[in-house]
Amino acid sequence: MPLIKSAIKRAKQNPVRQDRRKPVKSLMKTMMKKMEDFMKDGKKDEATKILPQTHRAIDMAAKINIIHKNNAARKKAKMARLVASK
């Protein structure tokens, strides 16, 4: 247990902030996984349909500083390359 006042406050804030970030990061990961699964199964039409939703989820995570903007750009490019490749 922390002894310093600021450390006590941090210990209270961290779980609250983690709970706030979790759904956004989870949605982003879920959408990326769906894209990869669709492409693995050869369902390019479905993957193309959910590409904008995947980009939106990644952008939202970057907007609220869950991931860095360059990391978001890299993930979006990876998803676009995945759809374009096959």
Gaussian input, Z-matrix of N, CA and C with variables (Angstrom, degrees):
# hf/3-21g

backbone

0 1
 N
 C     1     B1
 C     2     B2     1     A1
 N     3     B3     2     A2     1     D1
 C     4     B4     3     A3     2     D2
 C     5     B5     4     A4     3     D3
 N     6     B6     5     A5     4     D4
 C     7     B7     6     A6     5     D5
 C     8     B8     7     A7     6     D6
 N     9     B9     8     A8     7     D7
 C    10    B10     9     A9     8     D8
 C    11    B11    10    A10     9     D9
 N    12    B12    11    A11    10    D10
 C    13    B13    12    A12    11    D11
 C    14    B14    13    A13    12    D12
 N    15    B15    14    A14    13    D13
 C    16    B16    15    A15    14    D14
 C    17    B17    16    A16    15    D15
 N    18    B18    17    A17    16    D16
 C    19    B19    18    A18    17    D17
 C    20    B20    19    A19    18    D18
 N    21    B21    20    A20    19    D19
 C    22    B22    21    A21    20    D20
 C    23    B23    22    A22    21    D21
 N    24    B24    23    A23    22    D22
 C    25    B25    24    A24    23    D23
 C    26    B26    25    A25    24    D24
 N    27    B27    26    A26    25    D25
 C    28    B28    27    A27    26    D26
 C    29    B29    28    A28    27    D27
 N    30    B30    29    A29    28    D28
 C    31    B31    30    A30    29    D29
 C    32    B32    31    A31    30    D30
 N    33    B33    32    A32    31    D31
 C    34    B34    33    A33    32    D32
 C    35    B35    34    A34    33    D33
 N    36    B36    35    A35    34    D34
 C    37    B37    36    A36    35    D35
 C    38    B38    37    A37    36    D36
 N    39    B39    38    A38    37    D37
 C    40    B40    39    A39    38    D38
 C    41    B41    40    A40    39    D39
 N    42    B42    41    A41    40    D40
 C    43    B43    42    A42    41    D41
 C    44    B44    43    A43    42    D42
 N    45    B45    44    A44    43    D43
 C    46    B46    45    A45    44    D44
 C    47    B47    46    A46    45    D45
 N    48    B48    47    A47    46    D46
 C    49    B49    48    A48    47    D47
 C    50    B50    49    A49    48    D48
 N    51    B51    50    A50    49    D49
 C    52    B52    51    A51    50    D50
 C    53    B53    52    A52    51    D51
 N    54    B54    53    A53    52    D52
 C    55    B55    54    A54    53    D53
 C    56    B56    55    A55    54    D54
 N    57    B57    56    A56    55    D55
 C    58    B58    57    A57    56    D56
 C    59    B59    58    A58    57    D57
 N    60    B60    59    A59    58    D58
 C    61    B61    60    A60    59    D59
 C    62    B62    61    A61    60    D60
 N    63    B63    62    A62    61    D61
 C    64    B64    63    A63    62    D62
 C    65    B65    64    A64    63    D63
 N    66    B66    65    A65    64    D64
 C    67    B67    66    A66    65    D65
 C    68    B68    67    A67    66    D66
 N    69    B69    68    A68    67    D67
 C    70    B70    69    A69    68    D68
 C    71    B71    70    A70    69    D69
 N    72    B72    71    A71    70    D70
 C    73    B73    72    A72    71    D71
 C    74    B74    73    A73    72    D72
 N    75    B75    74    A74    73    D73
 C    76    B76    75    A75    74    D74
 C    77    B77    76    A76    75    D75
 N    78    B78    77    A77    76    D76
 C    79    B79    78    A78    77    D77
 C    80    B80    79    A79    78    D78
 N    81    B81    80    A80    79    D79
 C    82    B82    81    A81    80    D80
 C    83    B83    82    A82    81    D81
 N    84    B84    83    A83    82    D82
 C    85    B85    84    A84    83    D83
 C    86    B86    85    A85    84    D84
 N    87    B87    86    A86    85    D85
 C    88    B88    87    A87    86    D86
 C    89    B89    88    A88    87    D87
 N    90    B90    89    A89    88    D88
 C    91    B91    90    A90    89    D89
 C    92    B92    91    A91    90    D90
 N    93    B93    92    A92    91    D91
 C    94    B94    93    A93    92    D92
 C    95    B95    94    A94    93    D93
 N    96    B96    95    A95    94    D94
 C    97    B97    96    A96    95    D95
 C    98    B98    97    A97    96    D96
 N    99    B99    98    A98    97    D97
 C   100   B100    99    A99    98    D98
 C   101   B101   100   A100    99    D99
 N   102   B102   101   A101   100   D100
 C   103   B103   102   A102   101   D101
 C   104   B104   103   A103   102   D102
 N   105   B105   104   A104   103   D103
 C   106   B106   105   A105   104   D104
 C   107   B107   106   A106   105   D105
 N   108   B108   107   A107   106   D106
 C   109   B109   108   A108   107   D107
 C   110   B110   109   A109   108   D108
 N   111   B111   110   A110   109   D109
 C   112   B112   111   A111   110   D110
 C   113   B113   112   A112   111   D111
 N   114   B114   113   A113   112   D112
 C   115   B115   114   A114   113   D113
 C   116   B116   115   A115   114   D114
 N   117   B117   116   A116   115   D115
 C   118   B118   117   A117   116   D116
 C   119   B119   118   A118   117   D117
 N   120   B120   119   A119   118   D118
 C   121   B121   120   A120   119   D119
 C   122   B122   121   A121   120   D120
 N   123   B123   122   A122   121   D121
 C   124   B124   123   A123   122   D122
 C   125   B125   124   A124   123   D123
 N   126   B126   125   A125   124   D124
 C   127   B127   126   A126   125   D125
 C   128   B128   127   A127   126   D126
 N   129   B129   128   A128   127   D127
 C   130   B130   129   A129   128   D128
 C   131   B131   130   A130   129   D129
 N   132   B132   131   A131   130   D130
 C   133   B133   132   A132   131   D131
 C   134   B134   133   A133   132   D132
 N   135   B135   134   A134   133   D133
 C   136   B136   135   A135   134   D134
 C   137   B137   136   A136   135   D135
 N   138   B138   137   A137   136   D136
 C   139   B139   138   A138   137   D137
 C   140   B140   139   A139   138   D138
 N   141   B141   140   A140   139   D139
 C   142   B142   141   A141   140   D140
 C   143   B143   142   A142   141   D141
 N   144   B144   143   A143   142   D142
 C   145   B145   144   A144   143   D143
 C   146   B146   145   A145   144   D144
 N   147   B147   146   A146   145   D145
 C   148   B148   147   A147   146   D146
 C   149   B149   148   A148   147   D147
 N   150   B150   149   A149   148   D148
 C   151   B151   150   A150   149   D149
 C   152   B152   151   A151   150   D150
 N   153   B153   152   A152   151   D151
 C   154   B154   153   A153   152   D152
 C   155   B155   154   A154   153   D153
 N   156   B156   155   A155   154   D154
 C   157   B157   156   A156   155   D155
 C   158   B158   157   A157   156   D156
 N   159   B159   158   A158   157   D157
 C   160   B160   159   A159   158   D158
 C   161   B161   160   A160   159   D159
 N   162   B162   161   A161   160   D160
 C   163   B163   162   A162   161   D161
 C   164   B164   163   A163   162   D162
 N   165   B165   164   A164   163   D163
 C   166   B166   165   A165   164   D164
 C   167   B167   166   A166   165   D165
 N   168   B168   167   A167   166   D166
 C   169   B169   168   A168   167   D167
 C   170   B170   169   A169   168   D168
 N   171   B171   170   A170   169   D169
 C   172   B172   171   A171   170   D170
 C   173   B173   172   A172   171   D171
 N   174   B174   173   A173   172   D172
 C   175   B175   174   A174   173   D173
 C   176   B176   175   A175   174   D174
 N   177   B177   176   A176   175   D175
 C   178   B178   177   A177   176   D176
 C   179   B179   178   A178   177   D177
 N   180   B180   179   A179   178   D178
 C   181   B181   180   A180   179   D179
 C   182   B182   181   A181   180   D180
 N   183   B183   182   A182   181   D181
 C   184   B184   183   A183   182   D182
 C   185   B185   184   A184   183   D183
 N   186   B186   185   A185   184   D184
 C   187   B187   186   A186   185   D185
 C   188   B188   187   A187   186   D186
 N   189   B189   188   A188   187   D187
 C   190   B190   189   A189   188   D188
 C   191   B191   190   A190   189   D189
 N   192   B192   191   A191   190   D190
 C   193   B193   192   A192   191   D191
 C   194   B194   193   A193   192   D192
 N   195   B195   194   A194   193   D193
 C   196   B196   195   A195   194   D194
 C   197   B197   196   A196   195   D195
 N   198   B198   197   A197   196   D196
 C   199   B199   198   A198   197   D197
 C   200   B200   199   A199   198   D198
 N   201   B201   200   A200   199   D199
 C   202   B202   201   A201   200   D200
 C   203   B203   202   A202   201   D201
 N   204   B204   203   A203   202   D202
 C   205   B205   204   A204   203   D203
 C   206   B206   205   A205   204   D204
 N   207   B207   206   A206   205   D205
 C   208   B208   207   A207   206   D206
 C   209   B209   208   A208   207   D207
 N   210   B210   209   A209   208   D208
 C   211   B211   210   A210   209   D209
 C   212   B212   211   A211   210   D210
 N   213   B213   212   A212   211   D211
 C   214   B214   213   A213   212   D212
 C   215   B215   214   A214   213   D213
 N   216   B216   215   A215   214   D214
 C   217   B217   216   A216   215   D215
 C   218   B218   217   A217   216   D216
 N   219   B219   218   A218   217   D217
 C   220   B220   219   A219   218   D218
 C   221   B221   220   A220   219   D219
 N   222   B222   221   A221   220   D220
 C   223   B223   222   A222   221   D221
 C   224   B224   223   A223   222   D222
 N   225   B225   224   A224   223   D223
 C   226   B226   225   A225   224   D224
 C   227   B227   226   A226   225   D225
 N   228   B228   227   A227   226   D226
 C   229   B229   228   A228   227   D227
 C   230   B230   229   A229   228   D228
 N   231   B231   230   A230   229   D229
 C   232   B232   231   A231   230   D230
 C   233   B233   232   A232   231   D231
 N   234   B234   233   A233   232   D232
 C   235   B235   234   A234   233   D233
 C   236   B236   235   A235   234   D234
 N   237   B237   236   A236   235   D235
 C   238   B238   237   A237   236   D236
 C   239   B239   238   A238   237   D237
 N   240   B240   239   A239   238   D238
 C   241   B241   240   A240   239   D239
 C   242   B242   241   A241   240   D240
 N   243   B243   242   A242   241   D241
 C   244   B244   243   A243   242   D242
 C   245   B245   244   A244   243   D243
 N   246   B246   245   A245   244   D244
 C   247   B247   246   A246   245   D245
 C   248   B248   247   A247   246   D246
 N   249   B249   248   A248   247   D247
 C   250   B250   249   A249   248   D248
 C   251   B251   250   A250   249   D249
 N   252   B252   251   A251   250   D250
 C   253   B253   252   A252   251   D251
 C   254   B254   253   A253   252   D252
 N   255   B255   254   A254   253   D253
 C   256   B256   255   A255   254   D254
 C   257   B257   256   A256   255   D255

   B1=1.4469
   B2=1.5277
   B3=1.3340
   B4=1.4617
   B5=1.5307
   B6=1.3092
   B7=1.4619
   B8=1.5244
   B9=1.3183
   B10=1.4646
   B11=1.5307
   B12=1.3325
   B13=1.4505
   B14=1.5324
   B15=1.3356
   B16=1.4651
   B17=1.5342
   B18=1.3255
   B19=1.4601
   B20=1.5294
   B21=1.3248
   B22=1.4686
   B23=1.5287
   B24=1.3429
   B25=1.4613
   B26=1.5259
   B27=1.3209
   B28=1.4649
   B29=1.5325
   B30=1.3189
   B31=1.4648
   B32=1.5284
   B33=1.3243
   B34=1.4655
   B35=1.5290
   B36=1.3366
   B37=1.4599
   B38=1.5285
   B39=1.3212
   B40=1.4596
   B41=1.5292
   B42=1.3408
   B43=1.4738
   B44=1.5283
   B45=1.3261
   B46=1.4643
   B47=1.5284
   B48=1.3215
   B49=1.4645
   B50=1.5239
   B51=1.3140
   B52=1.4616
   B53=1.5312
   B54=1.3283
   B55=1.4633
   B56=1.5296
   B57=1.3269
   B58=1.4530
   B59=1.5351
   B60=1.3246
   B61=1.4668
   B62=1.5243
   B63=1.3097
   B64=1.4669
   B65=1.5299
   B66=1.3402
   B67=1.4725
   B68=1.5228
   B69=1.3201
   B70=1.4650
   B71=1.5215
   B72=1.3213
   B73=1.4582
   B74=1.5246
   B75=1.3166
   B76=1.4541
   B77=1.5331
   B78=1.3321
   B79=1.4606
   B80=1.5266
   B81=1.3282
   B82=1.4548
   B83=1.5323
   B84=1.3071
   B85=1.4643
   B86=1.5293
   B87=1.3286
   B88=1.4595
   B89=1.5227
   B90=1.3284
   B91=1.4621
   B92=1.5233
   B93=1.3275
   B94=1.4638
   B95=1.5268
   B96=1.3101
   B97=1.4632
   B98=1.5341
   B99=1.3538
   B100=1.4572
   B101=1.5240
   B102=1.3413
   B103=1.4679
   B104=1.5221
   B105=1.3275
   B106=1.4582
   B107=1.5298
   B108=1.3178
   B109=1.4693
   B110=1.5326
   B111=1.3397
   B112=1.4584
   B113=1.5212
   B114=1.3122
   B115=1.4633
   B116=1.5222
   B117=1.3166
   B118=1.4660
   B119=1.5326
   B120=1.3460
   B121=1.4649
   B122=1.5292
   B123=1.3357
   B124=1.4549
   B125=1.5207
   B126=1.3149
   B127=1.4692
   B128=1.5265
   B129=1.3235
   B130=1.4636
   B131=1.5300
   B132=1.3472
   B133=1.4624
   B134=1.5265
   B135=1.3396
   B136=1.4598
   B137=1.5259
   B138=1.3303
   B139=1.4704
   B140=1.5202
   B141=1.3288
   B142=1.4623
   B143=1.5251
   B144=1.3294
   B145=1.4687
   B146=1.5270
   B147=1.3314
   B148=1.4654
   B149=1.5359
   B150=1.3386
   B151=1.4694
   B152=1.5300
   B153=1.3545
   B154=1.4723
   B155=1.5297
   B156=1.3337
   B157=1.4710
   B158=1.5187
   B159=1.3235
   B160=1.4624
   B161=1.5173
   B162=1.3311
   B163=1.4645
   B164=1.5239
   B165=1.3271
   B166=1.4621
   B167=1.5284
   B168=1.3315
   B169=1.4721
   B170=1.5322
   B171=1.3281
   B172=1.4691
   B173=1.5232
   B174=1.3344
   B175=1.4711
   B176=1.5211
   B177=1.3260
   B178=1.4678
   B179=1.5227
   B180=1.3179
   B181=1.4669
   B182=1.5293
   B183=1.3305
   B184=1.4671
   B185=1.5270
   B186=1.3128
   B187=1.4640
   B188=1.5271
   B189=1.3259
   B190=1.4674
   B191=1.5248
   B192=1.3402
   B193=1.4714
   B194=1.5280
   B195=1.3130
   B196=1.4574
   B197=1.5245
   B198=1.3364
   B199=1.4576
   B200=1.5283
   B201=1.3149
   B202=1.4613
   B203=1.5263
   B204=1.3294
   B205=1.4637
   B206=1.5265
   B207=1.3337
   B208=1.4672
   B209=1.5245
   B210=1.3181
   B211=1.4614
   B212=1.5335
   B213=1.3286
   B214=1.4620
   B215=1.5241
   B216=1.3218
   B217=1.4666
   B218=1.5276
   B219=1.3162
   B220=1.4659
   B221=1.5332
   B222=1.3363
   B223=1.4646
   B224=1.5331
   B225=1.3244
   B226=1.4593
   B227=1.5221
   B228=1.3228
   B229=1.4570
   B230=1.5257
   B231=1.3096
   B232=1.4597
   B233=1.5302
   B234=1.3454
   B235=1.4588
   B236=1.5336
   B237=1.3377
   B238=1.4576
   B239=1.5344
   B240=1.3215
   B241=1.4644
   B242=1.5263
   B243=1.3321
   B244=1.4627
   B245=1.5299
   B246=1.3269
   B247=1.4639
   B248=1.5371
   B249=1.3087
   B250=1.4730
   B251=1.5315
   B252=1.3114
   B253=1.4642
   B254=1.5192
   B255=1.3251
   B256=1.4649
   B257=1.4989
   A1=108.81
   A2=116.15
   A3=118.76
   A4=112.35
   A5=114.54
   A6=120.52
   A7=112.19
   A8=116.29
   A9=120.79
   A10=109.13
   A11=114.88
   A12=120.88
   A13=112.68
   A14=117.16
   A15=120.14
   A16=111.17
   A17=117.29
   A18=120.95
   A19=110.58
   A20=116.71
   A21=121.08
   A22=109.57
   A23=115.21
   A24=119.92
   A25=110.51
   A26=117.58
   A27=122.28
   A28=110.87
   A29=115.95
   A30=120.63
   A31=111.04
   A32=116.37
   A33=119.96
   A34=111.37
   A35=116.21
   A36=120.70
   A37=112.83
   A38=117.08
   A39=120.50
   A40=114.11
   A41=120.38
   A42=118.38
   A43=113.00
   A44=116.87
   A45=120.46
   A46=109.49
   A47=116.16
   A48=120.45
   A49=111.13
   A50=116.71
   A51=120.68
   A52=110.39
   A53=116.51
   A54=121.05
   A55=111.37
   A56=116.83
   A57=121.64
   A58=110.74
   A59=117.54
   A60=122.12
   A61=113.09
   A62=116.48
   A63=121.45
   A64=114.50
   A65=120.75
   A66=119.07
   A67=113.20
   A68=117.18
   A69=120.78
   A70=109.87
   A71=116.87
   A72=120.99
   A73=110.23
   A74=116.40
   A75=121.05
   A76=111.10
   A77=117.15
   A78=121.34
   A79=110.43
   A80=116.16
   A81=120.60
   A82=110.83
   A83=116.22
   A84=120.64
   A85=111.44
   A86=116.80
   A87=121.58
   A88=110.94
   A89=116.60
   A90=120.62
   A91=111.14
   A92=116.83
   A93=120.24
   A94=110.58
   A95=116.42
   A96=121.10
   A97=110.46
   A98=116.99
   A99=121.11
   A100=110.63
   A101=115.92
   A102=120.93
   A103=110.14
   A104=116.14
   A105=120.29
   A106=111.41
   A107=116.47
   A108=120.25
   A109=111.54
   A110=116.76
   A111=120.05
   A112=110.95
   A113=116.44
   A114=119.65
   A115=111.16
   A116=116.22
   A117=120.23
   A118=110.38
   A119=115.81
   A120=120.76
   A121=112.41
   A122=116.99
   A123=120.94
   A124=113.93
   A125=117.95
   A126=122.24
   A127=108.90
   A128=115.61
   A129=120.10
   A130=111.85
   A131=117.65
   A132=120.97
   A133=111.56
   A134=116.16
   A135=119.93
   A136=111.09
   A137=115.72
   A138=120.17
   A139=110.53
   A140=116.86
   A141=121.08
   A142=110.85
   A143=116.39
   A144=120.27
   A145=112.15
   A146=117.08
   A147=118.51
   A148=113.24
   A149=117.01
   A150=119.77
   A151=112.15
   A152=120.11
   A153=118.84
   A154=113.09
   A155=116.41
   A156=119.38
   A157=110.75
   A158=116.01
   A159=120.50
   A160=109.82
   A161=116.83
   A162=120.51
   A163=111.09
   A164=116.45
   A165=120.52
   A166=111.08
   A167=116.18
   A168=120.42
   A169=110.81
   A170=116.41
   A171=120.60
   A172=110.02
   A173=116.93
   A174=120.67
   A175=111.81
   A176=116.41
   A177=120.02
   A178=110.45
   A179=116.96
   A180=120.48
   A181=110.75
   A182=116.53
   A183=120.09
   A184=110.60
   A185=116.36
   A186=121.16
   A187=111.92
   A188=116.43
   A189=118.91
   A190=112.09
   A191=114.89
   A192=123.29
   A193=114.42
   A194=116.99
   A195=119.59
   A196=108.60
   A197=115.84
   A198=120.76
   A199=108.00
   A200=116.48
   A201=122.01
   A202=109.20
   A203=116.68
   A204=120.38
   A205=112.17
   A206=117.61
   A207=120.12
   A208=111.07
   A209=116.49
   A210=121.24
   A211=109.19
   A212=116.63
   A213=121.12
   A214=110.21
   A215=116.70
   A216=120.51
   A217=110.28
   A218=115.98
   A219=120.73
   A220=111.06
   A221=116.22
   A222=120.62
   A223=110.98
   A224=116.80
   A225=120.81
   A226=110.75
   A227=116.54
   A228=120.58
   A229=110.74
   A230=115.95
   A231=120.64
   A232=110.77
   A233=116.30
   A234=120.49
   A235=111.04
   A236=117.22
   A237=120.83
   A238=110.41
   A239=117.24
   A240=121.34
   A241=110.73
   A242=114.94
   A243=120.44
   A244=110.14
   A245=116.41
   A246=120.81
   A247=110.29
   A248=116.57
   A249=120.56
   A250=112.15
   A251=117.01
   A252=120.09
   A253=113.89
   A254=117.98
   A255=118.96
   A256=112.30
   D1=133.09
   D2=-179.45
   D3=-67.95
   D4=149.79
   D5=-179.25
   D6=-104.84
   D7=-31.47
   D8=-177.41
   D9=-79.64
   D10=141.94
   D11=-174.55
   D12=-57.65
   D13=-43.77
   D14=-179.37
   D15=-67.61
   D16=-33.27
   D17=178.08
   D18=-69.81
   D19=-35.08
   D20=176.53
   D21=-63.54
   D22=-44.35
   D23=179.40
   D24=-63.06
   D25=-43.90
   D26=178.21
   D27=-59.25
   D28=-41.15
   D29=-179.91
   D30=-63.10
   D31=-30.34
   D32=176.84
   D33=-78.31
   D34=-38.17
   D35=-174.93
   D36=-73.92
   D37=-36.92
   D38=-172.99
   D39=-57.56
   D40=-48.07
   D41=179.67
   D42=-65.06
   D43=-33.76
   D44=179.50
   D45=-65.51
   D46=-45.79
   D47=-179.87
   D48=-67.36
   D49=-36.27
   D50=178.12
   D51=-63.03
   D52=-42.61
   D53=178.70
   D54=-64.92
   D55=-32.63
   D56=-179.67
   D57=-72.53
   D58=-35.71
   D59=-177.24
   D60=-82.21
   D61=-27.91
   D62=-170.57
   D63=-56.95
   D64=-46.76
   D65=-177.91
   D66=-62.86
   D67=-35.34
   D68=-178.16
   D69=-68.70
   D70=-46.04
   D71=-179.82
   D72=-67.01
   D73=-38.44
   D74=179.50
   D75=-63.99
   D76=-42.83
   D77=178.48
   D78=-62.45
   D79=-43.15
   D80=179.65
   D81=-60.08
   D82=-47.81
   D83=-179.14
   D84=-65.16
   D85=-39.28
   D86=179.82
   D87=-63.22
   D88=-45.04
   D89=-179.67
   D90=-64.68
   D91=-40.40
   D92=178.54
   D93=-64.71
   D94=-40.24
   D95=179.92
   D96=-66.09
   D97=-39.95
   D98=177.38
   D99=-60.04
   D100=-44.50
   D101=179.41
   D102=-58.60
   D103=-47.91
   D104=-178.70
   D105=-63.70
   D106=-39.75
   D107=179.47
   D108=-66.41
   D109=-42.30
   D110=177.83
   D111=-60.55
   D112=-43.48
   D113=-178.98
   D114=-69.29
   D115=-35.34
   D116=178.53
   D117=-65.15
   D118=-35.94
   D119=-179.95
   D120=-84.10
   D121=-4.00
   D122=179.21
   D123=81.42
   D124=20.60
   D125=-179.77
   D126=-97.92
   D127=75.04
   D128=-175.90
   D129=-67.75
   D130=-33.98
   D131=-179.54
   D132=-60.86
   D133=-46.79
   D134=179.60
   D135=-65.32
   D136=-39.82
   D137=179.32
   D138=-63.23
   D139=-39.83
   D140=178.77
   D141=-65.91
   D142=-36.41
   D143=179.68
   D144=-65.57
   D145=-40.76
   D146=-175.48
   D147=-92.15
   D148=2.33
   D149=177.65
   D150=-58.80
   D151=-46.49
   D152=178.31
   D153=-62.19
   D154=-36.44
   D155=178.44
   D156=-66.87
   D157=-37.12
   D158=178.23
   D159=-65.72
   D160=-44.74
   D161=177.96
   D162=-61.54
   D163=-38.58
   D164=179.22
   D165=-64.01
   D166=-41.70
   D167=179.70
   D168=-65.33
   D169=-40.25
   D170=178.74
   D171=-66.87
   D172=-43.16
   D173=178.99
   D174=-61.89
   D175=-38.70
   D176=179.52
   D177=-64.20
   D178=-41.85
   D179=178.74
   D180=-63.33
   D181=-37.99
   D182=179.08
   D183=-71.48
   D184=-36.69
   D185=-177.12
   D186=-62.63
   D187=-38.11
   D188=-178.52
   D189=-102.11
   D190=24.48
   D191=171.14
   D192=61.03
   D193=33.77
   D194=172.94
   D195=-81.45
   D196=-39.26
   D197=172.02
   D198=-127.05
   D199=158.59
   D200=-179.81
   D201=-71.90
   D202=152.25
   D203=-177.44
   D204=-62.22
   D205=-34.44
   D206=177.86
   D207=-70.68
   D208=-34.91
   D209=175.45
   D210=-64.04
   D211=-40.62
   D212=178.16
   D213=-63.43
   D214=-43.46
   D215=-179.98
   D216=-62.62
   D217=-39.94
   D218=179.42
   D219=-64.53
   D220=-42.78
   D221=179.80
   D222=-65.59
   D223=-41.92
   D224=179.73
   D225=-64.51
   D226=-41.38
   D227=178.93
   D228=-64.77
   D229=-38.44
   D230=179.11
   D231=-63.09
   D232=-43.15
   D233=179.32
   D234=-65.99
   D235=-40.78
   D236=179.48
   D237=-66.08
   D238=-40.44
   D239=178.43
   D240=-64.47
   D241=-37.58
   D242=-179.25
   D243=-61.42
   D244=-44.61
   D245=-178.60
   D246=-70.76
   D247=-38.94
   D248=-176.45
   D249=-73.91
   D250=-24.00
   D251=-172.03
   D252=-69.70
   D253=-36.08
   D254=-172.55
   D255=-109.17

